[in-house]
């Protein structure tokens, strides 16, 4: 995944939630663009679990795919197809 691609997806308005698919098989959801900070090599994600806010730091080169998720209003971004990384 290229840094610039993810920054562009987070800047789209209206924003559509995203699911990041990692090389280790894990997934991370971004429901609000304010919950992700993209650095040169890492992404800081704000995650809420059991009513607690946690920060997850994930490695940008390990993001294999970005998938649009249904929004809070039940709509999908574009054609609903997965975006593949530019590796």
PyMOL Python script that loads the backbone (N, CA, C, O; Angstrom):
from pymol import cmd

cmd.read_pdbstr("""\
ATOM      1  N   UNK A   1       0.857  -1.181   0.000  1.00  0.00           N
ATOM      2  CA  UNK A   1       0.000   0.000   0.000  1.00  0.00           C
ATOM      3  C   UNK A   1       0.889   1.226   0.000  1.00  0.00           C
ATOM      4  O   UNK A   1       1.844   1.317   0.772  1.00  0.00           O
ATOM      5  N   UNK A   2       0.576   2.143  -0.851  1.00  0.00           N
ATOM      6  CA  UNK A   2       1.321   3.388  -0.892  1.00  0.00           C
ATOM      7  C   UNK A   2       0.705   4.394   0.069  1.00  0.00           C
ATOM      8  O   UNK A   2      -0.516   4.507   0.175  1.00  0.00           O
ATOM      9  N   UNK A   3       1.552   5.106   0.753  1.00  0.00           N
ATOM     10  CA  UNK A   3       1.134   6.111   1.736  1.00  0.00           C
ATOM     11  C   UNK A   3       0.147   7.105   1.121  1.00  0.00           C
ATOM     12  O   UNK A   3      -0.888   7.411   1.714  1.00  0.00           O
ATOM     13  N   UNK A   4       0.475   7.601  -0.062  1.00  0.00           N
ATOM     14  CA  UNK A   4      -0.342   8.615  -0.711  1.00  0.00           C
ATOM     15  C   UNK A   4      -1.744   8.088  -1.043  1.00  0.00           C
ATOM     16  O   UNK A   4      -2.725   8.826  -0.952  1.00  0.00           O
ATOM     17  N   UNK A   5      -1.833   6.807  -1.429  1.00  0.00           N
ATOM     18  CA  UNK A   5      -3.140   6.214  -1.738  1.00  0.00           C
ATOM     19  C   UNK A   5      -4.037   6.203  -0.507  1.00  0.00           C
ATOM     20  O   UNK A   5      -5.215   6.553  -0.590  1.00  0.00           O
ATOM     21  N   UNK A   6      -3.488   5.805   0.627  1.00  0.00           N
ATOM     22  CA  UNK A   6      -4.284   5.751   1.844  1.00  0.00           C
ATOM     23  C   UNK A   6      -4.682   7.151   2.293  1.00  0.00           C
ATOM     24  O   UNK A   6      -5.810   7.356   2.742  1.00  0.00           O
ATOM     25  N   UNK A   7      -3.784   8.109   2.181  1.00  0.00           N
ATOM     26  CA  UNK A   7      -4.114   9.495   2.540  1.00  0.00           C
ATOM     27  C   UNK A   7      -5.261  10.008   1.674  1.00  0.00           C
ATOM     28  O   UNK A   7      -6.162  10.678   2.177  1.00  0.00           O
ATOM     29  N   UNK A   8      -5.237   9.699   0.376  1.00  0.00           N
ATOM     30  CA  UNK A   8      -6.318  10.114  -0.526  1.00  0.00           C
ATOM     31  C   UNK A   8      -7.644   9.470  -0.127  1.00  0.00           C
ATOM     32  O   UNK A   8      -8.678  10.136  -0.128  1.00  0.00           O
ATOM     33  N   UNK A   9      -7.623   8.176   0.215  1.00  0.00           N
ATOM     34  CA  UNK A   9      -8.857   7.492   0.611  1.00  0.00           C
ATOM     35  C   UNK A   9      -9.425   8.080   1.896  1.00  0.00           C
ATOM     36  O   UNK A   9     -10.642   8.184   2.045  1.00  0.00           O
ATOM     37  N   UNK A  10      -8.557   8.462   2.819  1.00  0.00           N
ATOM     38  CA  UNK A  10      -9.015   9.058   4.080  1.00  0.00           C
ATOM     39  C   UNK A  10      -9.554  10.470   3.878  1.00  0.00           C
ATOM     40  O   UNK A  10     -10.358  10.951   4.676  1.00  0.00           O
ATOM     41  N   UNK A  11      -9.111  11.133   2.813  1.00  0.00           N
ATOM     42  CA  UNK A  11      -9.539  12.510   2.547  1.00  0.00           C
ATOM     43  C   UNK A  11     -10.827  12.586   1.725  1.00  0.00           C
ATOM     44  O   UNK A  11     -11.416  13.661   1.605  1.00  0.00           O
ATOM     45  N   UNK A  12     -11.273  11.463   1.157  1.00  0.00           N
ATOM     46  CA  UNK A  12     -12.484  11.481   0.328  1.00  0.00           C
ATOM     47  C   UNK A  12     -13.690  11.918   1.144  1.00  0.00           C
ATOM     48  O   UNK A  12     -13.855  11.520   2.297  1.00  0.00           O
ATOM     49  N   UNK A  13     -14.533  12.744   0.529  1.00  0.00           N
ATOM     50  CA  UNK A  13     -15.775  13.189   1.169  1.00  0.00           C
ATOM     51  C   UNK A  13     -16.911  12.979   0.204  1.00  0.00           C
ATOM     52  O   UNK A  13     -16.802  13.425  -0.938  1.00  0.00           O
ATOM     53  N   UNK A  14     -17.986  12.337   0.578  1.00  0.00           N
ATOM     54  CA  UNK A  14     -18.148  11.792   1.916  1.00  0.00           C
ATOM     55  C   UNK A  14     -17.219  10.604   2.120  1.00  0.00           C
ATOM     56  O   UNK A  14     -16.924   9.866   1.180  1.00  0.00           O
ATOM     57  N   UNK A  15     -16.763  10.427   3.349  1.00  0.00           N
ATOM     58  CA  UNK A  15     -15.858   9.345   3.685  1.00  0.00           C
ATOM     59  C   UNK A  15     -16.609   8.019   3.732  1.00  0.00           C
ATOM     60  O   UNK A  15     -17.714   7.937   4.267  1.00  0.00           O
ATOM     61  N   UNK A  16     -16.004   6.998   3.173  1.00  0.00           N
ATOM     62  CA  UNK A  16     -16.536   5.641   3.266  1.00  0.00           C
ATOM     63  C   UNK A  16     -15.600   4.825   4.143  1.00  0.00           C
ATOM     64  O   UNK A  16     -14.390   4.835   3.917  1.00  0.00           O
ATOM     65  N   UNK A  17     -16.126   4.118   5.136  1.00  0.00           N
ATOM     66  CA  UNK A  17     -15.272   3.308   6.021  1.00  0.00           C
ATOM     67  C   UNK A  17     -14.444   2.309   5.229  1.00  0.00           C
ATOM     68  O   UNK A  17     -14.848   1.849   4.161  1.00  0.00           O
ATOM     69  N   UNK A  18     -13.274   1.983   5.775  1.00  0.00           N
ATOM     70  CA  UNK A  18     -12.323   1.103   5.105  1.00  0.00           C
ATOM     71  C   UNK A  18     -11.926  -0.044   6.013  1.00  0.00           C
ATOM     72  O   UNK A  18     -11.958   0.075   7.238  1.00  0.00           O
ATOM     73  N   UNK A  19     -11.551  -1.157   5.398  1.00  0.00           N
ATOM     74  CA  UNK A  19     -10.981  -2.289   6.124  1.00  0.00           C
ATOM     75  C   UNK A  19      -9.590  -2.546   5.541  1.00  0.00           C
ATOM     76  O   UNK A  19      -9.442  -2.768   4.339  1.00  0.00           O
ATOM     77  N   UNK A  20      -8.575  -2.514   6.404  1.00  0.00           N
ATOM     78  CA  UNK A  20      -7.206  -2.784   5.980  1.00  0.00           C
ATOM     79  C   UNK A  20      -6.919  -4.267   6.187  1.00  0.00           C
ATOM     80  O   UNK A  20      -7.092  -4.781   7.292  1.00  0.00           O
ATOM     81  N   UNK A  21      -6.486  -4.955   5.145  1.00  0.00           N
ATOM     82  CA  UNK A  21      -6.114  -6.363   5.224  1.00  0.00           C
ATOM     83  C   UNK A  21      -4.593  -6.445   5.295  1.00  0.00           C
ATOM     84  O   UNK A  21      -3.890  -5.953   4.413  1.00  0.00           O
ATOM     85  N   UNK A  22      -4.096  -7.076   6.363  1.00  0.00           N
ATOM     86  CA  UNK A  22      -2.663  -7.118   6.628  1.00  0.00           C
ATOM     87  C   UNK A  22      -2.042  -8.420   6.112  1.00  0.00           C
ATOM     88  O   UNK A  22      -2.744  -9.400   5.860  1.00  0.00           O
ATOM     89  N   UNK A  23      -0.721  -8.411   5.960  1.00  0.00           N
ATOM     90  CA  UNK A  23      -0.007  -9.585   5.475  1.00  0.00           C
ATOM     91  C   UNK A  23      -0.080 -10.755   6.453  1.00  0.00           C
ATOM     92  O   UNK A  23       0.109 -11.900   6.041  1.00  0.00           O
ATOM     93  N   UNK A  24      -0.349 -10.502   7.741  1.00  0.00           N
ATOM     94  CA  UNK A  24      -0.452 -11.584   8.725  1.00  0.00           C
ATOM     95  C   UNK A  24      -1.873 -12.128   8.849  1.00  0.00           C
ATOM     96  O   UNK A  24      -2.142 -12.973   9.703  1.00  0.00           O
ATOM     97  N   UNK A  25      -2.786 -11.647   7.997  1.00  0.00           N
ATOM     98  CA  UNK A  25      -4.157 -12.129   8.004  1.00  0.00           C
ATOM     99  C   UNK A  25      -5.114 -11.305   8.857  1.00  0.00           C
ATOM    100  O   UNK A  25      -6.327 -11.492   8.771  1.00  0.00           O
ATOM    101  N   UNK A  26      -4.596 -10.405   9.671  1.00  0.00           N
ATOM    102  CA  UNK A  26      -5.462  -9.556  10.496  1.00  0.00           C
ATOM    103  C   UNK A  26      -6.118  -8.490   9.644  1.00  0.00           C
ATOM    104  O   UNK A  26      -5.671  -8.186   8.538  1.00  0.00           O
ATOM    105  N   UNK A  27      -7.195  -7.927  10.186  1.00  0.00           N
ATOM    106  CA  UNK A  27      -7.855  -6.799   9.537  1.00  0.00           C
ATOM    107  C   UNK A  27      -8.030  -5.680  10.555  1.00  0.00           C
ATOM    108  O   UNK A  27      -8.139  -5.930  11.755  1.00  0.00           O
ATOM    109  N   UNK A  28      -8.056  -4.456  10.068  1.00  0.00           N
ATOM    110  CA  UNK A  28      -8.279  -3.276  10.900  1.00  0.00           C
ATOM    111  C   UNK A  28      -9.288  -2.393  10.183  1.00  0.00           C
ATOM    112  O   UNK A  28      -9.126  -2.078   9.004  1.00  0.00           O
ATOM    113  N   UNK A  29     -10.334  -1.994  10.908  1.00  0.00           N
ATOM    114  CA  UNK A  29     -11.355  -1.131  10.328  1.00  0.00           C
ATOM    115  C   UNK A  29     -11.076   0.329  10.660  1.00  0.00           C
ATOM    116  O   UNK A  29     -10.649   0.662  11.766  1.00  0.00           O
ATOM    117  N   UNK A  30     -11.326   1.190   9.680  1.00  0.00           N
ATOM    118  CA  UNK A  30     -11.268   2.637   9.885  1.00  0.00           C
ATOM    119  C   UNK A  30     -12.678   3.145   9.612  1.00  0.00           C
ATOM    120  O   UNK A  30     -13.084   3.267   8.456  1.00  0.00           O
ATOM    121  N   UNK A  31     -13.426   3.441  10.673  1.00  0.00           N
ATOM    122  CA  UNK A  31     -14.810   3.893  10.549  1.00  0.00           C
ATOM    123  C   UNK A  31     -14.921   5.409  10.409  1.00  0.00           C
ATOM    124  O   UNK A  31     -15.915   5.916   9.891  1.00  0.00           O
ATOM    125  N   UNK A  32     -13.894   6.137  10.874  1.00  0.00           N
ATOM    126  CA  UNK A  32     -13.880   7.604  10.786  1.00  0.00           C
ATOM    127  C   UNK A  32     -12.470   8.030  10.387  1.00  0.00           C
ATOM    128  O   UNK A  32     -11.500   7.515  10.943  1.00  0.00           O
ATOM    129  N   UNK A  33     -12.330   8.949   9.446  1.00  0.00           N
ATOM    130  CA  UNK A  33     -10.992   9.336   8.983  1.00  0.00           C
ATOM    131  C   UNK A  33     -10.134   9.966  10.075  1.00  0.00           C
ATOM    132  O   UNK A  33      -8.905   9.934   9.998  1.00  0.00           O
ATOM    133  N   UNK A  34     -10.777  10.540  11.095  1.00  0.00           N
ATOM    134  CA  UNK A  34     -10.017  11.156  12.192  1.00  0.00           C
ATOM    135  C   UNK A  34      -9.343  10.111  13.077  1.00  0.00           C
ATOM    136  O   UNK A  34      -8.508  10.450  13.915  1.00  0.00           O
ATOM    137  N   UNK A  35      -9.705   8.835  12.892  1.00  0.00           N
ATOM    138  CA  UNK A  35      -9.149   7.770  13.725  1.00  0.00           C
ATOM    139  C   UNK A  35      -7.893   7.143  13.140  1.00  0.00           C
ATOM    140  O   UNK A  35      -7.431   6.115  13.635  1.00  0.00           O
ATOM    141  N   UNK A  36      -7.335   7.745  12.096  1.00  0.00           N
ATOM    142  CA  UNK A  36      -6.123   7.214  11.475  1.00  0.00           C
ATOM    143  C   UNK A  36      -5.148   8.348  11.176  1.00  0.00           C
ATOM    144  O   UNK A  36      -5.523   9.387  10.631  1.00  0.00           O
ATOM    145  N   UNK A  37      -3.906   8.127  11.540  1.00  0.00           N
ATOM    146  CA  UNK A  37      -2.830   9.064  11.200  1.00  0.00           C
ATOM    147  C   UNK A  37      -1.801   8.282  10.402  1.00  0.00           C
ATOM    148  O   UNK A  37      -1.257   7.288  10.884  1.00  0.00           O
ATOM    149  N   UNK A  38      -1.534   8.730   9.186  1.00  0.00           N
ATOM    150  CA  UNK A  38      -0.627   8.030   8.294  1.00  0.00           C
ATOM    151  C   UNK A  38       0.743   8.700   8.337  1.00  0.00           C
ATOM    152  O   UNK A  38       0.882   9.886   8.037  1.00  0.00           O
ATOM    153  N   UNK A  39       1.750   7.916   8.717  1.00  0.00           N
ATOM    154  CA  UNK A  39       3.128   8.399   8.723  1.00  0.00           C
ATOM    155  C   UNK A  39       3.859   7.875   7.499  1.00  0.00           C
ATOM    156  O   UNK A  39       3.237   7.354   6.573  1.00  0.00           O
ATOM    157  N   UNK A  40       5.178   8.013   7.492  1.00  0.00           N
ATOM    158  CA  UNK A  40       5.968   7.535   6.360  1.00  0.00           C
ATOM    159  C   UNK A  40       5.940   6.015   6.241  1.00  0.00           C
ATOM    160  O   UNK A  40       5.870   5.481   5.133  1.00  0.00           O
ATOM    161  N   UNK A  41       5.994   5.309   7.381  1.00  0.00           N
ATOM    162  CA  UNK A  41       6.079   3.850   7.362  1.00  0.00           C
ATOM    163  C   UNK A  41       5.046   3.157   8.242  1.00  0.00           C
ATOM    164  O   UNK A  41       4.945   1.931   8.220  1.00  0.00           O
ATOM    165  N   UNK A  42       4.278   3.918   9.015  1.00  0.00           N
ATOM    166  CA  UNK A  42       3.317   3.345   9.944  1.00  0.00           C
ATOM    167  C   UNK A  42       1.992   4.101   9.901  1.00  0.00           C
ATOM    168  O   UNK A  42       1.911   5.228   9.413  1.00  0.00           O
ATOM    169  N   UNK A  43       0.965   3.449  10.422  1.00  0.00           N
ATOM    170  CA  UNK A  43      -0.344   4.063  10.575  1.00  0.00           C
ATOM    171  C   UNK A  43      -0.727   3.926  12.040  1.00  0.00           C
ATOM    172  O   UNK A  43      -0.663   2.830  12.597  1.00  0.00           O
ATOM    173  N   UNK A  44      -1.118   5.013  12.660  1.00  0.00           N
ATOM    174  CA  UNK A  44      -1.635   4.980  14.029  1.00  0.00           C
ATOM    175  C   UNK A  44      -3.153   4.965  13.926  1.00  0.00           C
ATOM    176  O   UNK A  44      -3.756   5.860  13.333  1.00  0.00           O
ATOM    177  N   UNK A  45      -3.766   3.935  14.514  1.00  0.00           N
ATOM    178  CA  UNK A  45      -5.224   3.786  14.466  1.00  0.00           C
ATOM    179  C   UNK A  45      -5.794   3.871  15.869  1.00  0.00           C
ATOM    180  O   UNK A  45      -5.275   3.251  16.796  1.00  0.00           O
ATOM    181  N   UNK A  46      -6.862   4.640  16.023  1.00  0.00           N
ATOM    182  CA  UNK A  46      -7.604   4.683  17.275  1.00  0.00           C
ATOM    183  C   UNK A  46      -8.654   3.582  17.202  1.00  0.00           C
ATOM    184  O   UNK A  46      -9.485   3.564  16.295  1.00  0.00           O
ATOM    185  N   UNK A  47      -8.608   2.664  18.167  1.00  0.00           N
ATOM    186  CA  UNK A  47      -9.512   1.520  18.209  1.00  0.00           C
ATOM    187  C   UNK A  47     -10.271   1.569  19.521  1.00  0.00           C
ATOM    188  O   UNK A  47      -9.684   1.843  20.568  1.00  0.00           O
ATOM    189  N   UNK A  48     -11.576   1.306  19.478  1.00  0.00           N
ATOM    190  CA  UNK A  48     -12.379   1.247  20.701  1.00  0.00           C
ATOM    191  C   UNK A  48     -12.750  -0.208  20.944  1.00  0.00           C
ATOM    192  O   UNK A  48     -13.418  -0.834  20.121  1.00  0.00           O
ATOM    193  N   UNK A  49     -12.311  -0.740  22.079  1.00  0.00           N
ATOM    194  CA  UNK A  49     -12.636  -2.115  22.475  1.00  0.00           C
ATOM    195  C   UNK A  49     -13.092  -2.113  23.916  1.00  0.00           C
ATOM    196  O   UNK A  49     -12.422  -1.559  24.787  1.00  0.00           O
ATOM    197  N   UNK A  50     -14.226  -2.729  24.167  1.00  0.00           N
ATOM    198  CA  UNK A  50     -14.776  -2.798  25.533  1.00  0.00           C
ATOM    199  C   UNK A  50     -14.831  -1.416  26.175  1.00  0.00           C
ATOM    200  O   UNK A  50     -14.477  -1.239  27.340  1.00  0.00           O
ATOM    201  N   UNK A  51     -15.286  -0.438  25.383  1.00  0.00           N
ATOM    202  CA  UNK A  51     -15.435   0.950  25.829  1.00  0.00           C
ATOM    203  C   UNK A  51     -14.111   1.624  26.226  1.00  0.00           C
ATOM    204  O   UNK A  51     -14.114   2.651  26.905  1.00  0.00           O
ATOM    205  N   UNK A  52     -12.993   1.047  25.805  1.00  0.00           N
ATOM    206  CA  UNK A  52     -11.674   1.648  26.050  1.00  0.00           C
ATOM    207  C   UNK A  52     -11.060   2.040  24.718  1.00  0.00           C
ATOM    208  O   UNK A  52     -11.178   1.315  23.730  1.00  0.00           O
ATOM    209  N   UNK A  53     -10.405   3.187  24.696  1.00  0.00           N
ATOM    210  CA  UNK A  53      -9.721   3.642  23.484  1.00  0.00           C
ATOM    211  C   UNK A  53      -8.279   3.149  23.510  1.00  0.00           C
ATOM    212  O   UNK A  53      -7.563   3.343  24.492  1.00  0.00           O
ATOM    213  N   UNK A  54      -7.867   2.518  22.430  1.00  0.00           N
ATOM    214  CA  UNK A  54      -6.516   1.997  22.287  1.00  0.00           C
ATOM    215  C   UNK A  54      -5.907   2.548  21.009  1.00  0.00           C
ATOM    216  O   UNK A  54      -6.622   2.835  20.048  1.00  0.00           O
ATOM    217  N   UNK A  55      -4.614   2.694  20.997  1.00  0.00           N
ATOM    218  CA  UNK A  55      -3.901   3.097  19.786  1.00  0.00           C
ATOM    219  C   UNK A  55      -3.155   1.876  19.260  1.00  0.00           C
ATOM    220  O   UNK A  55      -2.389   1.243  19.987  1.00  0.00           O
ATOM    221  N   UNK A  56      -3.384   1.558  18.003  1.00  0.00           N
ATOM    222  CA  UNK A  56      -2.675   0.470  17.333  1.00  0.00           C
ATOM    223  C   UNK A  56      -1.737   1.100  16.307  1.00  0.00           C
ATOM    224  O   UNK A  56      -2.141   1.960  15.525  1.00  0.00           O
ATOM    225  N   UNK A  57      -0.497   0.666  16.321  1.00  0.00           N
ATOM    226  CA  UNK A  57       0.475   1.114  15.324  1.00  0.00           C
ATOM    227  C   UNK A  57       0.692  -0.057  14.370  1.00  0.00           C
ATOM    228  O   UNK A  57       1.128  -1.132  14.783  1.00  0.00           O
ATOM    229  N   UNK A  58       0.386   0.157  13.095  1.00  0.00           N
ATOM    230  CA  UNK A  58       0.569  -0.908  12.122  1.00  0.00           C
ATOM    231  C   UNK A  58       1.552  -0.451  11.041  1.00  0.00           C
ATOM    232  O   UNK A  58       1.692   0.739  10.759  1.00  0.00           O
ATOM    233  N   UNK A  59       2.212  -1.417  10.461  1.00  0.00           N
ATOM    234  CA  UNK A  59       3.238  -1.151   9.456  1.00  0.00           C
ATOM    235  C   UNK A  59       2.599  -0.966   8.084  1.00  0.00           C
ATOM    236  O   UNK A  59       1.915  -1.861   7.587  1.00  0.00           O
ATOM    237  N   UNK A  60       2.816   0.168   7.489  1.00  0.00           N
ATOM    238  CA  UNK A  60       2.230   0.480   6.185  1.00  0.00           C
ATOM    239  C   UNK A  60       2.631  -0.527   5.098  1.00  0.00           C
ATOM    240  O   UNK A  60       1.780  -0.901   4.291  1.00  0.00           O
ATOM    241  N   UNK A  61       3.896  -0.983   5.043  1.00  0.00           N
ATOM    242  CA  UNK A  61       4.237  -1.957   4.002  1.00  0.00           C
ATOM    243  C   UNK A  61       3.512  -3.298   4.139  1.00  0.00           C
ATOM    244  O   UNK A  61       3.484  -4.078   3.187  1.00  0.00           O
ATOM    245  N   UNK A  62       2.925  -3.578   5.309  1.00  0.00           N
ATOM    246  CA  UNK A  62       2.223  -4.842   5.512  1.00  0.00           C
ATOM    247  C   UNK A  62       0.734  -4.759   5.192  1.00  0.00           C
ATOM    248  O   UNK A  62       0.011  -5.738   5.371  1.00  0.00           O
ATOM    249  N   UNK A  63       0.267  -3.607   4.722  1.00  0.00           N
ATOM    250  CA  UNK A  63      -1.126  -3.491   4.274  1.00  0.00           C
ATOM    251  C   UNK A  63      -1.177  -4.037   2.855  1.00  0.00           C
ATOM    252  O   UNK A  63      -0.609  -3.453   1.932  1.00  0.00           O
ATOM    253  N   UNK A  64      -1.870  -5.177   2.689  1.00  0.00           N
ATOM    254  CA  UNK A  64      -1.950  -5.820   1.378  1.00  0.00           C
ATOM    255  C   UNK A  64      -3.121  -5.334   0.543  1.00  0.00           C
ATOM    256  O   UNK A  64      -3.061  -5.330  -0.686  1.00  0.00           O
ATOM    257  N   UNK A  65      -4.186  -4.926   1.219  1.00  0.00           N
ATOM    258  CA  UNK A  65      -5.405  -4.607   0.495  1.00  0.00           C
ATOM    259  C   UNK A  65      -6.258  -3.661   1.338  1.00  0.00           C
ATOM    260  O   UNK A  65      -6.235  -3.720   2.568  1.00  0.00           O
ATOM    261  N   UNK A  66      -7.008  -2.793   0.667  1.00  0.00           N
ATOM    262  CA  UNK A  66      -7.957  -1.911   1.340  1.00  0.00           C
ATOM    263  C   UNK A  66      -9.319  -2.184   0.732  1.00  0.00           C
ATOM    264  O   UNK A  66      -9.504  -2.098  -0.482  1.00  0.00           O
ATOM    265  N   UNK A  67     -10.270  -2.516   1.595  1.00  0.00           N
ATOM    266  CA  UNK A  67     -11.615  -2.856   1.146  1.00  0.00           C
ATOM    267  C   UNK A  67     -12.607  -1.832   1.673  1.00  0.00           C
ATOM    268  O   UNK A  67     -12.589  -1.530   2.866  1.00  0.00           O
ATOM    269  N   UNK A  68     -13.473  -1.288   0.823  1.00  0.00           N
ATOM    270  CA  UNK A  68     -14.519  -0.400   1.325  1.00  0.00           C
ATOM    271  C   UNK A  68     -15.521  -1.203   2.152  1.00  0.00           C
ATOM    272  O   UNK A  68     -15.877  -2.323   1.789  1.00  0.00           O
ATOM    273  N   UNK A  69     -15.967  -0.632   3.253  1.00  0.00           N
ATOM    274  CA  UNK A  69     -16.969  -1.250   4.116  1.00  0.00           C
ATOM    275  C   UNK A  69     -18.292  -0.522   3.954  1.00  0.00           C
ATOM    276  O   UNK A  69     -18.320   0.632   3.527  1.00  0.00           O
ATOM    277  N   UNK A  70     -19.388  -1.190   4.292  1.00  0.00           N
ATOM    278  CA  UNK A  70     -20.656  -0.457   4.300  1.00  0.00           C
ATOM    279  C   UNK A  70     -20.546   0.702   5.291  1.00  0.00           C
ATOM    280  O   UNK A  70     -20.034   0.534   6.398  1.00  0.00           O
ATOM    281  N   UNK A  71     -21.023   1.863   4.892  1.00  0.00           N
ATOM    282  CA  UNK A  71     -20.950   3.017   5.783  1.00  0.00           C
ATOM    283  C   UNK A  71     -21.966   2.877   6.890  1.00  0.00           C
ATOM    284  O   UNK A  71     -22.775   1.949   6.881  1.00  0.00           O
ATOM    285  N   UNK A  72     -21.934   3.787   7.842  1.00  0.00           N
ATOM    286  CA  UNK A  72     -22.896   3.789   8.931  1.00  0.00           C
ATOM    287  C   UNK A  72     -24.318   3.966   8.408  1.00  0.00           C
ATOM    288  O   UNK A  72     -25.286   3.660   9.105  1.00  0.00           O
ATOM    289  N   UNK A  73     -24.438   4.464   7.170  1.00  0.00           N
ATOM    290  CA  UNK A  73     -25.750   4.709   6.570  1.00  0.00           C
ATOM    291  C   UNK A  73     -26.135   3.608   5.597  1.00  0.00           C
ATOM    292  O   UNK A  73     -27.149   3.715   4.908  1.00  0.00           O
ATOM    293  N   UNK A  74     -25.323   2.532   5.533  1.00  0.00           N
ATOM    294  CA  UNK A  74     -25.666   1.388   4.700  1.00  0.00           C
ATOM    295  C   UNK A  74     -25.309   1.535   3.236  1.00  0.00           C
ATOM    296  O   UNK A  74     -25.828   0.786   2.408  1.00  0.00           O
ATOM    297  N   UNK A  75     -24.431   2.484   2.881  1.00  0.00           N
ATOM    298  CA  UNK A  75     -24.029   2.639   1.487  1.00  0.00           C
ATOM    299  C   UNK A  75     -22.597   2.175   1.334  1.00  0.00           C
ATOM    300  O   UNK A  75     -21.852   2.094   2.311  1.00  0.00           O
ATOM    301  N   UNK A  76     -22.208   1.867   0.088  1.00  0.00           N
ATOM    302  CA  UNK A  76     -20.845   1.438  -0.180  1.00  0.00           C
ATOM    303  C   UNK A  76     -20.133   2.484  -1.027  1.00  0.00           C
ATOM    304  O   UNK A  76     -20.765   3.269  -1.733  1.00  0.00           O
ATOM    305  N   UNK A  77     -18.837   2.479  -0.946  1.00  0.00           N
ATOM    306  CA  UNK A  77     -18.005   3.375  -1.726  1.00  0.00           C
ATOM    307  C   UNK A  77     -17.852   2.817  -3.139  1.00  0.00           C
ATOM    308  O   UNK A  77     -17.417   1.679  -3.311  1.00  0.00           O
ATOM    309  N   UNK A  78     -18.194   3.585  -4.117  1.00  0.00           N
ATOM    310  CA  UNK A  78     -17.959   3.203  -5.503  1.00  0.00           C
ATOM    311  C   UNK A  78     -18.671   1.924  -5.883  1.00  0.00           C
ATOM    312  O   UNK A  78     -19.865   1.766  -5.629  1.00  0.00           O
ATOM    313  N   UNK A  79     -17.919   0.997  -6.504  1.00  0.00           N
ATOM    314  CA  UNK A  79     -18.522  -0.226  -6.999  1.00  0.00           C
ATOM    315  C   UNK A  79     -18.405  -1.377  -6.008  1.00  0.00           C
ATOM    316  O   UNK A  79     -18.803  -2.496  -6.333  1.00  0.00           O
ATOM    317  N   UNK A  80     -17.873  -1.141  -4.812  1.00  0.00           N
ATOM    318  CA  UNK A  80     -17.789  -2.169  -3.800  1.00  0.00           C
ATOM    319  C   UNK A  80     -16.647  -3.145  -3.993  1.00  0.00           C
ATOM    320  O   UNK A  80     -16.527  -4.105  -3.231  1.00  0.00           O
ATOM    321  N   UNK A  81     -15.790  -2.924  -5.008  1.00  0.00           N
ATOM    322  CA  UNK A  81     -14.671  -3.824  -5.242  1.00  0.00           C
ATOM    323  C   UNK A  81     -13.514  -3.468  -4.314  1.00  0.00           C
ATOM    324  O   UNK A  81     -13.377  -2.330  -3.865  1.00  0.00           O
ATOM    325  N   UNK A  82     -12.693  -4.469  -4.043  1.00  0.00           N
ATOM    326  CA  UNK A  82     -11.526  -4.267  -3.204  1.00  0.00           C
ATOM    327  C   UNK A  82     -10.435  -3.553  -3.979  1.00  0.00           C
ATOM    328  O   UNK A  82     -10.257  -3.768  -5.178  1.00  0.00           O
ATOM    329  N   UNK A  83      -9.706  -2.696  -3.269  1.00  0.00           N
ATOM    330  CA  UNK A  83      -8.542  -2.041  -3.874  1.00  0.00           C
ATOM    331  C   UNK A  83      -7.306  -2.824  -3.476  1.00  0.00           C
ATOM    332  O   UNK A  83      -7.105  -3.134  -2.301  1.00  0.00           O
ATOM    333  N   UNK A  84      -6.492  -3.136  -4.450  1.00  0.00           N
ATOM    334  CA  UNK A  84      -5.261  -3.866  -4.173  1.00  0.00           C
ATOM    335  C   UNK A  84      -4.118  -2.881  -3.996  1.00  0.00           C
ATOM    336  O   UNK A  84      -4.161  -1.758  -4.497  1.00  0.00           O
ATOM    337  N   UNK A  85      -3.102  -3.320  -3.279  1.00  0.00           N
ATOM    338  CA  UNK A  85      -1.961  -2.432  -3.015  1.00  0.00           C
ATOM    339  C   UNK A  85      -1.157  -2.239  -4.290  1.00  0.00           C
ATOM    340  O   UNK A  85      -1.282  -3.000  -5.249  1.00  0.00           O
ATOM    341  N   UNK A  86      -0.334  -1.208  -4.276  1.00  0.00           N
ATOM    342  CA  UNK A  86       0.511  -0.879  -5.426  1.00  0.00           C
ATOM    343  C   UNK A  86       1.888  -1.489  -5.320  1.00  0.00           C
ATOM    344  O   UNK A  86       2.823  -1.005  -5.957  1.00  0.00           O
ATOM    345  N   UNK A  87       2.043  -2.556  -4.519  1.00  0.00           N
ATOM    346  CA  UNK A  87       3.360  -3.192  -4.349  1.00  0.00           C
ATOM    347  C   UNK A  87       3.856  -3.780  -5.625  1.00  0.00           C
ATOM    348  O   UNK A  87       4.946  -4.352  -5.658  1.00  0.00           O
TER     349      UNK A  87
END
""", "prot")
cmd.dss("prot")
cmd.show_as("cartoon", "prot")
cmd.util.cbc("prot")
cmd.orient("prot")
